[in-house]
Amino acid sequence: MDAQGRGRAGDDNVDPADQWVFDPNTGNYELRLDPTGQGQARPADRKAPGRRSARNPGAGGGDTDTRPLPVQRGRRKDDAGEPAAGGRAARRAAERAGSAAAAGGAAAGRRRPKPKQSGKRKFVYWTAGVVGFVLVAGCGTAFVIYQQLDGNIKKVDVGEENSAVTDGPVNLLVIGTDARTGKGDAGYGDSGSVGHADTTILMHVSKDRTNATALSIPRDLVTDIPDCPTKQPDGSTKVIPGQQHVRFNTSLGQEGRDPGCTWRTVEKLTGVKVNHFMMADFNAVKDLSNAVDGVEVCAGKDIDDPKSHLKLTAGRHVVKGEQALAFVRTRHAVGTGSDLSRIQLQQQFVGSLIRKLKSSAFSSPSKLLDVAQAATKALTVDTGIGSASKLMDFGNDLKKVDLNKITFATVPVLDNPRDKATVILDEAKADPLFKMVQQDHTLSKGAGKDKGGKKSAPVKKAPPELVRVDVTNGGGPFGAAQETVDWLQNNKGARLSTNAGNAAEKLSATRLEYAPNQADQAATLAEWMGLPKSALKQTTADAGARVPMKLVLGKDFTAPGSPIEAPTETPEGVQHVNADDKNICAK
C-alpha cells in the first residue's frame, strides 16, 4: 500500500477498505495482502488447522496477514460469529460470512449492537485502543500507527534509550522545525536550513494518566544551551559546545545540534526530565490536515496576513493544506503580532485536530491509514520509540487521557529590555508553573479546588523558639545550608537551627526527617519552607529533648522563602486553555 492508501501495483481498482477484513473468529480487522485470496500464506502467518480465513470463513487457507489490528468499537459478533453492521469492510465480511452460513444451511440470529459511547467526554481512544498521542509542533497532530508503517519512521540516537512505557509520568518533547523540504515550500522557512526549533511543546502526561499539560516554549526566549553530545555518521560522538544567552530556537540545527540538544536545553530550562521526543517539519501540517479532510478553526476578526498568505473572514472555517499551514504560521495580523500570538493559534489548531481525530468520522480503516501514512512519513523520533510497535505501546499507554483534562499553556515571558526582538523568562510565574509539572500537578481548571470531602484535623504547630533543626546541603545551590539557617534565625525566629554542612548523599528532592514527638516542629518548618507531604519522613522512635530534626536540601531547593511545594492552581497570569474548548477564536 502506498502513501495515498492505494493498492499495490496491479491492484489499482482495490478499495483500501477492502484490504482490511473483519475476522469473525478473532473479532479483529486483518490486512489481506492478496486481493484474490489465492496466494500462499507466509510461514509466519499460517493459521492453525481448522481456523477459518477472513476471506472465506469456511476455508482453512488464503493469504491473510493475521497480525492483529484494533477491534472496532461498537461492533460485536452474534451467536454464529457474524459481525454487526458498522463500516464497509465489516459489512462485506458479514455478507461473506452470511453466504457461507446459508450454504451450510445454518441459521444465524442477530443481536442489537451496543449503543455508541457519547463523544462529549470520551477518552482519546482511536479504533479500539491503539493510540499514537502526538502533538507535532506548529503542526500538531494525533495519529495511530500500524506495524506495516514501520519503514516510514525516521529516528535519531540522542544518547537516551528510555523505554516506550513507564509506570511514572511521561514527558514528551514535540519539536516543529522550519526546515523546507519537498515542493511548494518557497513561502516558508529558511531556504537550505537544517531547521530551527521553531515551535516546541513539552507534553507532560500525569503518572495516573488522567491529565496532560502541554507547555509551549517561545522560540525567541533567551536561554542557555548546554554542551550537547551528538552522534556522527561514522558512529563517533561529537560534543557541541554550549552557549549562553541565545535564542531558544538555535538549540536545533545550528552548529550541528540535533534534537538531543533541544532535549537538554528544555531539561535545563524547566527542571523536567524528558522521556522522548518527536519532530516534524512544515510538510506535516499540510499533509495531516489534508488526510483528515481539514481542521476547523475560528477567527475572531478578519485576517489578512501577507507574510503567511492567510486570508480569513471573521468566523469559523475548515482549513487544510497550505491554508492550514498559513494558519499555524501567521502572527502579523493577530494579537500583538508576536510569536506568542502565533502560539495561541497553534494551540487552537492542535485542540481542534485532536477533537476531530477522536470523533466518529475516523472509525474506518481507510481513513486511519491515510492519517497514519501522513503522520509516520513526517515523523522523526528517538530510538526509544523508533519503531511502529514501540509507538503503539507508547500511544496505548497514554490513551486514557481525557480530552477535557488536556491543558495548553505558554511558558511566561517578559520583553527583553536589551533586545525587543527577544523575550526573557518571567521567573516569578514560570518557577511555580515548572514546579507544577515537576511534581505532577494538573493545570486543569478547578482541579485543585476543595471537592467538599472530609477535611483532616489541623496539625498543632510548635512556636519558632522551639523549632530545632540541623540543615545540610544535599543538592541545592552553593551555600544553601547557611543561607537557609540565616533566614530561619533572622526571618522566622528559629534560633535553634544549625548549619550541619554538606549532606552525605545527594538528593533530587528536599527531605525533612523528624521523630513522632517532633511532629509539631515539623509542621511549623514545613509551612515556612513550603514542603510537600512527600518531603516529610517520620521515624519510628521518639527523639531526645535536645536532638534536632534533619533538613536535607535537595536539587529542588532554590532559595529560602521560595516554596518547594508546587501550587495546586495555575499561577495567576499564565496563559492556558483547555483542549476541549470549542469557543477559542483568533483575535
C-alpha positions as CSV (number, residue, x, y, z in Angstrom):
1,M,0.0,0.0,0.0
2,D,1.4,3.4,-0.9
3,A,1.4,6.7,0.9
4,Q,-2.0,7.6,-0.6
5,G,-3.7,4.5,0.6
6,R,-3.9,2.9,-2.9
7,G,-3.3,-0.8,-3.5
8,R,-0.1,-2.4,-4.8
9,A,0.9,-2.3,-8.4
10,G,-1.6,-4.3,-10.5
11,D,-4.3,-3.7,-7.9
12,D,-5.3,-0.2,-8.9
13,N,-9.0,-1.0,-8.5
14,V,-8.8,-2.3,-5.0
15,D,-10.5,-0.1,-2.4
16,P,-8.3,0.4,0.7
17,A,-11.3,-0.5,2.9
18,D,-11.4,-3.9,1.1
19,Q,-7.9,-4.7,2.2
20,W,-8.9,-4.7,5.9
21,V,-11.3,-7.5,6.5
22,F,-13.1,-8.5,9.7
23,D,-12.3,-11.9,11.0
24,P,-15.3,-13.3,12.9
25,N,-13.1,-15.7,14.8
26,T,-11.0,-13.1,16.5
27,G,-13.2,-10.0,16.3
28,N,-10.2,-8.1,14.7
29,Y,-9.6,-6.4,11.4
30,E,-6.8,-8.1,9.4
31,L,-4.8,-7.0,6.5
32,R,-5.4,-9.1,3.3
33,L,-2.3,-8.7,1.2
34,D,-3.5,-10.8,-1.8
35,P,-6.8,-9.4,-3.2
36,T,-7.5,-12.6,-5.0
37,G,-7.2,-14.7,-1.8
38,Q,-5.3,-17.3,-3.8
39,G,-1.7,-16.7,-2.6
40,Q,0.2,-19.0,-0.4
41,A,0.3,-17.8,3.2
42,R,3.7,-16.9,4.6
43,P,5.1,-19.3,7.2
44,A,4.9,-16.7,9.9
45,D,1.2,-16.1,9.1
46,R,0.0,-19.7,8.7
47,K,-3.2,-20.3,10.7
48,A,-3.7,-23.3,13.0
49,P,-5.6,-26.3,11.3
50,G,-9.3,-25.7,11.2
51,R,-9.1,-21.9,11.6
52,R,-11.2,-20.1,9.1
53,S,-9.7,-17.3,7.0
54,A,-11.1,-13.8,7.0
55,R,-11.6,-14.1,3.2
56,N,-13.7,-17.3,3.4
57,P,-15.0,-18.3,6.9
58,G,-15.5,-21.8,5.7
59,A,-11.9,-22.4,4.4
60,G,-8.7,-23.2,6.1
61,G,-6.3,-21.3,3.7
62,G,-5.9,-17.9,2.0
63,D,-3.2,-15.3,2.0
64,T,-4.3,-13.3,5.0
65,D,-1.9,-11.3,7.2
66,T,-3.0,-12.3,10.7
67,R,-1.2,-9.6,12.6
68,P,-3.9,-8.2,14.9
69,L,-5.3,-4.8,14.3
70,P,-7.6,-2.8,16.6
71,V,-11.0,-4.2,17.3
72,Q,-13.6,-1.6,16.1
73,R,-15.6,-0.3,19.0
74,G,-19.4,-0.6,18.5
75,R,-19.0,-3.9,16.7
76,R,-19.8,-7.3,18.2
77,K,-20.4,-10.8,16.9
78,D,-23.6,-12.7,17.1
79,D,-24.0,-16.3,18.1
80,A,-23.0,-17.5,14.7
81,G,-19.8,-15.4,14.6
82,E,-21.2,-12.7,12.2
83,P,-20.1,-9.1,12.8
84,A,-22.7,-6.5,13.5
85,A,-23.1,-3.7,10.9
86,G,-20.7,-0.9,11.1
87,G,-18.2,0.1,8.4
88,R,-17.8,-1.0,4.7
89,A,-15.2,-3.7,5.4
90,A,-17.3,-5.1,8.3
91,R,-20.5,-5.2,6.2
92,R,-18.7,-7.0,3.3
93,A,-17.2,-9.5,5.7
94,A,-20.6,-10.0,7.2
95,E,-22.1,-10.7,3.8
96,R,-19.5,-13.4,3.1
97,A,-20.0,-15.0,6.5
98,G,-23.7,-14.9,5.9
99,S,-23.4,-16.6,2.5
100,A,-21.3,-19.4,3.9
101,A,-23.8,-20.0,6.7
102,A,-26.6,-20.1,4.2
103,A,-24.7,-22.6,2.0
104,G,-24.4,-24.9,5.0
105,G,-28.0,-24.5,6.0
106,A,-27.1,-22.8,9.2
107,A,-29.5,-20.1,10.7
108,A,-27.9,-17.0,12.2
109,G,-29.6,-14.8,14.8
110,R,-28.7,-11.2,15.3
111,R,-28.1,-9.2,18.5
112,R,-28.6,-5.4,18.5
113,P,-25.3,-3.6,18.6
114,K,-24.4,-1.8,21.8
115,P,-25.2,1.9,21.8
116,K,-22.3,4.1,20.8
117,Q,-20.4,5.8,23.5
118,S,-21.1,9.5,24.0
119,G,-18.4,11.6,22.4
120,K,-18.6,14.6,24.8
121,R,-16.2,13.1,27.4
122,K,-14.8,10.2,25.6
123,F,-11.2,9.3,26.2
124,V,-8.7,9.8,23.4
125,Y,-9.3,6.3,22.1
126,W,-8.7,5.7,18.4
127,T,-10.0,2.5,17.0
128,A,-10.1,0.1,19.9
129,G,-7.2,1.4,21.9
130,V,-4.2,1.8,19.6
131,V,-3.4,5.4,20.0
132,G,-0.4,7.5,19.0
133,F,-1.0,10.5,21.2
134,V,1.3,13.0,19.4
135,L,1.4,16.8,19.1
136,V,3.7,17.8,16.3
137,A,4.8,21.3,17.0
138,G,3.4,24.1,14.9
139,C,1.6,21.4,13.1
140,G,0.3,19.4,15.9
141,T,-1.4,16.1,15.3
142,A,-2.6,12.9,16.8
143,F,-2.2,9.7,14.9
144,V,-2.4,5.9,15.1
145,I,0.3,3.6,14.0
146,Y,0.1,0.2,12.3
147,Q,3.0,-2.2,12.2
148,Q,3.4,-2.1,8.4
149,L,4.2,1.6,8.6
150,D,7.4,0.9,10.4
151,G,9.7,1.8,7.5
152,N,8.3,5.4,7.4
153,I,9.6,6.4,10.7
154,K,13.0,8.2,11.0
155,K,14.9,8.1,14.3
156,V,17.9,9.9,15.9
157,D,20.1,8.5,18.6
158,V,20.3,11.3,21.2
159,G,22.1,9.2,23.8
160,E,19.0,8.3,25.8
161,E,17.3,4.9,25.5
162,N,14.2,5.2,27.6
163,S,11.5,2.5,27.4
164,A,8.3,3.2,25.5
165,V,6.2,2.5,28.5
166,T,6.8,3.7,32.1
167,D,5.0,3.5,35.4
168,G,5.7,7.1,36.1
169,P,4.8,10.4,34.5
170,V,5.7,10.8,30.8
171,N,7.3,13.9,29.3
172,L,7.2,14.1,25.5
173,L,9.2,16.8,23.7
174,V,7.5,17.8,20.5
175,I,9.5,19.9,18.0
176,G,8.3,21.6,14.9
177,T,11.1,22.8,12.6
178,D,11.1,25.5,9.9
179,A,13.1,23.2,7.6
180,R,11.9,23.4,3.9
181,T,11.7,20.0,2.2
182,G,9.9,18.9,-0.9
183,K,8.0,21.1,-3.3
184,G,5.7,24.0,-2.7
185,D,7.6,25.4,0.4
186,A,9.0,28.5,-1.1
187,G,7.0,30.8,1.2
188,Y,8.1,29.2,4.5
189,G,11.2,28.6,6.5
190,D,14.9,29.2,5.9
191,S,16.0,28.1,2.5
192,G,18.7,25.4,2.8
193,S,18.5,25.4,6.6
194,V,18.5,22.2,8.5
195,G,15.8,23.8,10.6
196,H,15.4,25.6,13.9
197,A,13.3,24.6,16.9
198,D,10.6,26.9,15.5
199,T,7.8,25.5,17.7
200,T,8.4,23.4,20.8
201,I,5.9,21.8,23.1
202,L,6.7,19.9,26.3
203,M,3.8,17.5,26.8
204,H,3.6,16.2,30.4
205,V,1.2,13.2,31.0
206,S,0.5,12.5,34.6
207,K,1.5,9.3,36.4
208,D,-2.1,8.1,36.7
209,R,-2.8,9.1,33.0
210,T,-5.8,11.2,34.0
211,N,-4.5,14.6,32.7
212,A,-1.9,16.2,30.5
213,T,-0.2,19.6,30.2
214,A,1.3,20.9,27.0
215,L,3.8,23.7,27.6
216,S,4.6,25.9,24.6
217,I,8.1,27.3,24.7
218,P,8.5,30.6,22.8
219,R,11.2,30.3,20.1
220,D,12.6,33.8,20.8
221,L,13.2,33.1,24.5
222,V,16.7,34.0,25.6
223,T,18.2,31.0,27.4
224,D,21.3,28.9,27.9
225,I,22.1,25.9,25.7
226,P,24.2,23.2,27.5
227,D,27.0,21.2,25.9
228,C,25.5,18.6,23.6
229,P,27.0,15.2,22.6
230,T,25.8,14.3,19.1
231,K,26.1,11.0,17.2
232,Q,28.1,11.4,13.9
233,P,27.6,9.4,10.7
234,D,30.7,7.3,11.4
235,G,29.4,6.3,14.9
236,S,31.6,8.6,16.9
237,T,30.3,11.2,19.3
238,K,31.0,14.9,18.9
239,V,30.3,17.4,21.7
240,I,28.8,20.7,20.5
241,P,29.8,23.4,22.9
242,G,27.0,25.2,24.7
243,Q,26.1,28.8,24.5
244,Q,24.7,31.3,27.0
245,H,22.0,34.0,26.5
246,V,20.9,32.9,23.0
247,R,17.6,32.3,21.3
248,F,15.9,29.0,22.3
249,N,15.3,28.1,18.6
250,T,19.1,27.8,18.0
251,S,19.1,24.7,20.2
252,L,18.4,22.7,17.0
253,G,20.2,22.7,13.7
254,Q,22.8,25.4,14.4
255,E,26.4,24.4,14.9
256,G,25.4,20.8,14.1
257,R,22.9,20.5,17.0
258,D,20.4,17.6,16.8
259,P,17.1,17.1,18.7
260,G,19.0,15.9,21.7
261,C,20.4,19.4,22.2
262,T,16.9,20.8,22.3
263,W,16.0,18.0,24.7
264,R,18.8,19.0,27.1
265,T,18.0,22.7,26.7
266,V,14.4,22.0,27.8
267,E,15.5,20.0,30.8
268,K,17.9,22.7,31.9
269,L,15.2,25.4,31.4
270,T,12.3,23.6,33.1
271,G,13.9,21.1,35.5
272,V,11.7,18.4,34.0
273,K,13.2,15.1,32.8
274,V,12.3,14.4,29.2
275,N,11.5,10.8,28.2
276,H,11.1,11.0,24.4
277,F,11.0,13.5,21.5
278,M,9.0,13.7,18.3
279,M,9.9,16.1,15.5
280,A,8.3,17.1,12.1
281,D,8.8,19.9,9.6
282,F,6.4,22.2,7.7
283,N,5.1,19.4,5.4
284,A,3.5,17.6,8.4
285,V,0.8,20.1,9.0
286,K,-0.1,20.3,5.3
287,D,-0.2,16.5,4.8
288,L,-2.0,15.7,8.0
289,S,-4.7,18.4,7.6
290,N,-5.3,17.0,4.1
291,A,-5.5,13.5,5.5
292,V,-8.3,14.5,8.0
293,D,-10.2,16.5,5.3
294,G,-9.5,19.8,7.1
295,V,-9.4,21.2,10.6
296,E,-12.0,23.7,11.9
297,V,-10.5,27.0,13.2
298,C,-12.1,30.2,14.3
299,A,-11.1,33.8,13.5
300,G,-12.4,36.5,15.9
301,K,-11.9,39.1,13.2
302,D,-10.9,39.3,9.5
303,I,-7.4,38.2,9.0
304,D,-5.2,39.3,6.0
305,D,-1.5,38.5,6.6
306,P,0.6,39.0,3.5
307,K,3.6,37.3,5.3
308,S,1.9,34.0,5.8
309,H,-0.6,34.5,2.9
310,L,-3.5,33.8,5.2
311,K,-6.9,35.4,4.4
312,L,-9.9,34.5,6.5
313,T,-13.1,36.4,7.3
314,A,-14.3,36.5,10.9
315,G,-16.0,33.3,11.9
316,R,-15.4,29.5,11.6
317,H,-13.5,27.9,8.8
318,V,-12.2,24.5,7.8
319,V,-8.6,24.8,6.7
320,K,-6.2,22.2,5.2
321,G,-3.0,22.0,3.1
322,E,-1.3,25.4,2.5
323,Q,-4.1,27.3,4.2
324,A,-3.7,25.1,7.4
325,L,0.0,25.8,7.4
326,A,-0.6,29.5,6.9
327,F,-2.9,29.5,9.9
328,V,-0.4,28.0,12.3
329,R,2.4,30.2,10.9
330,T,0.6,33.6,10.9
331,R,1.3,36.2,13.6
332,H,1.4,39.7,12.0
333,A,-2.4,40.0,11.7
334,V,-3.4,38.6,15.1
335,G,-2.9,39.6,18.7
336,T,0.3,41.5,19.3
337,G,1.9,40.3,16.1
338,S,4.4,38.3,18.0
339,D,5.4,34.6,18.3
340,L,3.3,34.5,21.5
341,S,0.1,35.3,19.4
342,R,1.1,32.6,16.9
343,I,1.4,30.0,19.8
344,Q,-2.2,30.6,20.7
345,L,-3.2,29.9,17.1
346,Q,-1.2,26.7,17.2
347,Q,-2.9,25.6,20.4
348,Q,-6.3,26.2,18.9
349,F,-5.4,24.2,15.8
350,V,-4.0,21.3,17.8
351,G,-7.0,21.1,20.1
352,S,-9.4,21.1,17.1
353,L,-7.4,18.5,15.4
354,I,-7.4,16.1,18.4
355,R,-11.2,16.6,18.7
356,K,-11.7,15.6,15.1
357,L,-9.4,12.6,15.3
358,K,-11.3,11.2,18.2
359,S,-14.7,11.7,16.5
360,S,-16.7,9.0,14.8
361,A,-15.5,10.4,11.4
362,F,-12.3,8.5,11.9
363,S,-13.6,5.0,12.6
364,S,-12.9,3.4,9.2
365,P,-9.6,1.6,8.4
366,S,-9.0,3.5,5.2
367,K,-9.3,6.9,6.9
368,L,-6.9,5.8,9.6
369,L,-4.4,4.6,7.1
370,D,-4.4,7.9,5.3
371,V,-3.6,9.7,8.5
372,A,-1.1,7.1,9.7
373,Q,0.8,7.3,6.4
374,A,0.9,11.1,6.6
375,A,2.0,11.1,10.2
376,T,4.7,8.5,10.0
377,K,6.3,10.0,6.9
378,A,6.5,13.3,8.6
379,L,7.9,12.0,11.9
380,T,11.4,11.8,13.4
381,V,11.7,10.2,16.9
382,D,14.2,9.0,19.4
383,T,15.4,5.4,19.4
384,G,13.3,4.5,22.5
385,I,10.1,4.8,20.4
386,G,11.8,4.3,17.0
387,S,9.5,1.6,15.6
388,A,5.8,1.2,14.9
389,S,5.4,-1.4,17.7
390,K,7.1,0.9,20.2
391,L,5.0,3.8,19.1
392,M,1.9,1.7,19.5
393,D,2.9,0.7,23.0
394,F,3.7,4.3,23.8
395,G,0.3,5.5,22.5
396,N,-1.6,2.8,24.2
397,D,0.0,3.8,27.5
398,L,-1.3,7.3,27.1
399,K,-4.8,6.5,25.7
400,K,-6.7,7.2,28.9
401,V,-6.1,10.9,28.9
402,D,-9.5,12.6,28.8
403,L,-9.6,15.5,26.3
404,N,-11.2,17.7,28.9
405,K,-8.1,17.2,31.1
406,I,-5.5,18.3,28.4
407,T,-4.4,21.9,29.1
408,F,-2.3,24.0,26.8
409,A,-0.1,26.7,28.5
410,T,2.6,29.0,27.4
411,V,5.8,29.5,29.3
412,P,5.5,33.0,30.9
413,V,7.9,35.6,29.5
414,L,8.7,39.3,29.6
415,D,10.0,41.7,27.0
416,N,13.8,41.7,26.9
417,P,14.9,45.2,27.8
418,R,18.2,44.7,25.9
419,D,16.6,43.3,22.7
420,K,13.0,44.0,21.7
421,A,13.1,41.1,19.2
422,T,13.5,38.6,22.0
423,V,11.9,37.7,25.4
424,I,13.2,36.6,28.8
425,L,11.8,34.2,31.3
426,D,9.2,35.6,33.8
427,E,10.7,33.7,36.7
428,A,8.0,34.8,39.2
429,K,5.4,33.0,37.1
430,A,7.5,30.3,35.4
431,D,9.1,28.8,38.5
432,P,5.7,27.8,40.1
433,L,4.5,26.6,36.7
434,F,7.6,24.4,36.2
435,K,7.1,23.1,39.8
436,M,3.6,22.0,39.0
437,V,4.9,19.9,36.1
438,Q,7.8,18.6,38.1
439,Q,5.5,17.5,40.9
440,D,2.9,16.1,38.5
441,H,0.2,18.6,39.4
442,T,-2.5,19.2,36.8
443,L,-3.3,22.6,35.2
444,S,-6.9,21.6,34.5
445,K,-9.2,24.4,35.7
446,G,-10.7,23.8,39.1
447,A,-8.7,20.6,39.7
448,G,-7.0,21.9,42.9
449,K,-10.2,23.3,44.5
450,D,-11.8,21.7,47.6
451,K,-14.1,18.9,46.4
452,G,-16.1,19.1,49.6
453,G,-14.6,15.9,51.0
454,K,-13.8,15.3,54.7
455,K,-11.1,17.6,55.9
456,S,-8.2,16.3,58.1
457,A,-7.8,17.7,61.6
458,P,-5.4,20.7,61.8
459,V,-1.9,19.8,62.9
460,K,-0.6,21.5,66.1
461,K,2.4,23.7,65.3
462,A,5.3,24.5,67.6
463,P,6.4,28.1,68.3
464,P,9.5,29.3,66.4
465,E,11.7,29.3,69.5
466,L,11.2,25.5,69.9
467,V,12.0,24.5,66.3
468,R,15.3,22.7,66.5
469,V,16.8,21.6,63.1
470,D,20.1,20.7,61.5
471,V,20.3,21.9,57.9
472,T,22.5,20.2,55.3
473,N,23.0,20.8,51.6
474,G,22.3,17.7,49.6
475,G,21.9,19.2,46.1
476,G,20.9,22.8,46.5
477,P,22.9,25.8,45.3
478,F,26.3,26.5,46.8
479,G,26.0,27.9,50.3
480,A,22.3,27.0,50.5
481,A,22.5,25.5,54.0
482,Q,24.0,28.6,55.6
483,E,21.6,30.9,53.7
484,T,18.7,28.8,55.0
485,V,19.9,28.9,58.6
486,D,20.3,32.7,58.4
487,W,16.8,33.0,57.0
488,L,15.3,30.7,59.7
489,Q,17.0,32.6,62.5
490,N,16.6,36.2,61.3
491,N,13.2,36.0,59.4
492,K,11.4,33.2,61.4
493,G,13.0,33.4,64.9
494,A,14.2,29.8,64.8
495,R,17.3,30.3,67.0
496,L,17.9,26.6,67.4
497,S,18.6,26.0,63.6
498,T,22.2,25.0,62.7
499,N,24.3,24.6,59.6
500,A,25.5,21.0,59.5
501,G,27.4,21.4,56.3
502,N,27.1,19.1,53.2
503,A,24.9,16.0,53.3
504,A,26.4,12.6,52.9
505,E,24.2,11.9,49.9
506,K,22.8,13.9,47.0
507,L,19.0,14.2,46.9
508,S,16.8,15.2,44.0
509,A,14.1,16.3,46.4
510,T,14.4,18.1,49.8
511,R,13.7,15.9,52.8
512,L,12.8,16.6,56.4
513,E,13.3,13.8,58.9
514,Y,11.6,14.1,62.3
515,A,10.6,11.9,65.3
516,P,6.9,11.4,66.3
517,N,7.4,13.8,69.3
518,Q,8.7,16.4,66.9
519,A,5.6,16.5,64.7
520,D,4.6,20.0,65.8
521,Q,8.1,21.3,65.0
522,A,8.0,19.6,61.6
523,A,4.6,21.2,60.9
524,T,5.9,24.6,61.6
525,L,9.1,24.1,59.5
526,A,7.2,22.6,56.6
527,E,4.8,25.6,56.5
528,W,7.8,28.0,56.4
529,M,9.7,26.1,53.7
530,G,6.6,25.2,51.6
531,L,7.4,21.5,51.8
532,P,5.2,19.0,50.1
533,K,3.9,16.0,52.2
534,S,6.3,13.7,50.2
535,A,9.2,15.6,51.8
536,L,8.2,14.7,55.3
537,K,9.8,11.5,56.7
538,Q,8.8,10.5,60.2
539,T,11.0,8.0,62.2
540,T,9.6,5.3,64.4
541,A,11.1,6.3,67.8
542,D,10.8,9.5,69.8
543,A,13.8,11.8,69.9
544,G,15.6,13.1,72.9
545,A,15.0,16.6,74.3
546,R,17.9,18.2,72.5
547,V,18.0,16.0,69.3
548,P,17.3,18.2,66.2
549,M,15.3,17.3,63.2
550,K,17.3,16.9,59.9
551,L,16.5,19.0,56.9
552,V,18.4,18.0,53.8
553,L,18.1,20.5,50.9
554,G,17.8,18.7,47.6
555,K,18.1,19.7,43.9
556,D,14.6,21.1,44.0
557,F,15.6,23.7,46.6
558,T,16.2,27.2,45.1
559,A,16.2,29.7,47.9
560,P,14.7,30.0,51.4
561,G,11.3,31.6,51.3
562,S,10.6,30.1,47.8
563,P,8.1,27.3,48.4
564,I,9.3,23.8,47.4
565,E,5.7,22.5,47.1
566,A,4.1,23.3,43.8
567,P,0.8,25.2,43.7
568,T,-2.4,23.4,43.0
569,E,-3.8,26.0,40.8
570,T,-2.3,27.6,37.6
571,P,-0.3,30.6,38.7
572,E,-2.0,34.0,38.1
573,G,-1.2,35.5,34.7
574,V,-0.1,32.2,33.0
575,Q,-1.9,31.8,29.6
576,H,-3.7,28.5,29.4
577,V,-6.6,26.9,27.6
578,N,-8.4,23.6,27.6
579,A,-8.1,21.3,24.6
580,D,-11.8,20.6,24.7
581,D,-12.7,24.3,24.5
582,K,-14.5,24.9,21.1
583,N,-15.0,28.6,21.7
584,I,-11.5,29.8,21.2
585,C,-11.1,32.4,18.3
586,A,-8.0,34.2,17.0
587,K,-8.2,37.9,17.6
